[in-house]
């Protein structure tokens, strides 16, 4: 199994176990820039509130 496929599988398993029904993973068929990727996420979002956070953001209780 390639490392890319393995990473996708591990992420899918982690999200479905840790956040069942709360987090959607959206994968584009080709590489997109950050803004286009976020727009794709926005298009499939169904919640009344949607947040996009960069990797360096850390949340604590009560944020």
C-alpha positions in Angstrom: 0.0 0.0 0.0 1.4 3.4 -0.9 2.0 5.9 1.8 -0.5 8.3 0.2 -3.3 5.6 0.3 -2.3 4.7 3.8 -2.5 8.3 5.0 -6.0 8.6 3.5 -7.1 5.4 5.1 -5.7 6.4 8.5 -7.3 9.9 8.3 -10.7 8.4 7.3 -10.6 6.0 10.2 -9.5 8.6 12.7 -12.2 11.1 11.7 -15.0 8.5 11.6 -14.1 7.2 15.0 -13.3 10.6 16.7 -16.0 12.8 15.1 -18.7 10.6 13.7 -21.1 12.6 11.6 -19.4 15.9 12.5 -16.5 16.1 10.0 -16.6 15.6 6.3 -13.4 14.9 4.3 -13.5 16.4 0.9 -11.0 15.3 -1.7 -10.5 17.0 -5.0 -9.8 14.9 -8.1 -6.7 17.0 -8.8 -4.4 19.4 -6.8 -6.1 22.7 -6.1 -4.8 25.8 -4.3 -5.8 26.6 -0.8 -8.7 29.0 -1.7 -10.2 26.6 -4.2 -10.0 23.7 -1.7 -11.8 25.8 0.9 -14.4 26.8 -1.6 -15.0 23.1 -2.3 -15.5 22.5 1.4 -17.9 25.4 1.7 -20.0 24.0 -1.2 -20.5 20.6 0.6 -21.0 22.0 4.1 -24.4 21.6 5.6 -24.0 23.1 9.0 -25.2 26.6 9.9 -21.7 27.5 11.0 -18.6 26.5 9.1 -15.0 27.2 10.2 -11.7 26.9 8.3 -8.6 26.9 10.4 -4.9 26.7 9.4 -2.7 23.9 10.7 -0.9 26.0 13.2 -4.1 27.0 15.1 -4.6 25.3 18.5 -7.9 25.3 20.4 -8.4 25.0 24.1 -11.5 24.4 26.2 -14.0 27.2 25.8 -12.5 28.8 22.7 
